[in-house]
Each structure stands twice: as C-alpha cells, then as structure tokens.
Amino acid sequence: MITFWTRVLVAEDDLKILIVLTPSAPYRHGPQDRHWLEELAAPYYTFQDAGAKVTLASVSGGVAPIDPISESAAAQTDDTRRFLADAVARQALANTVTLAASIQLIRRGVLLRRIGSGV
C-alpha cells in the first residue's frame, strides 16, 4: 500500500520542492517498496515546469528504486518518457540526498510528498 501526504508552505521568492522517496534498501515489504515511475515523474515535472527547484531525497540518501514494470513501454506517459530521457533527473534519482541534508529546505518552506511505504 502506498500512502501519500503533502505539506505545502510557500517560500518567499523561490519555491523549493522536496520529494521524499523510499530508500533502496532494505526492502521491508519486497518489490512494492519500489516506486512507480509515473508517481514520481508527474509531480517532478509539474513543479519543475512551474519554476520550482525540485530535490529528491530519501531517509538514508542514495539510490531510490523504480519498479521496472513502470519503465516498460506499456506504462509510459509523456512525463515518464521525459524523465527517462532526462540525465539530470536520472542522476538525482540515483543520488538522492539524505533528509538530514535537506532539513533547511523543510524549514524554509517546501512541499513534502511521501512516495513509497518504507519512509
């Protein structure tokens, strides 16, 4: 089961978005701890296209796993194709920052979105 929650605060001039993902290991519940790509890509580009700086984070940092089925041709959307072709986005997913390193973003005003069951 995937739970979503949001906290929205508006920063002064520049909006910063922190998307918190389940870290890569250990998988507490098996493969369902992996993220469905569309659930990440859609908000990622919605906020980025609106001019926000988007940061991907996880509790321990590092790789945030994507469900390979969500990367299949049948599951693709405009946002997922864009994400898969976006070297910067893929790098951010492979190197999420830790929540500890992101604490200033949380204090200054961000949207915090929980994706995955392991956070």
Buried (B, 14 or more C-beta within 10 A) or exposed (E): EEEEEEEEEEBEEEBBBBBBBBBBEEBEEEEBBBBBBBBBBBBBBEBBEEEBBBBBBBBEBBBBBBBEEBBEEEBBEEBBEBBBEBEEBEEBBEEBBBBEEBEEBBEEBBBBBBBBBBB
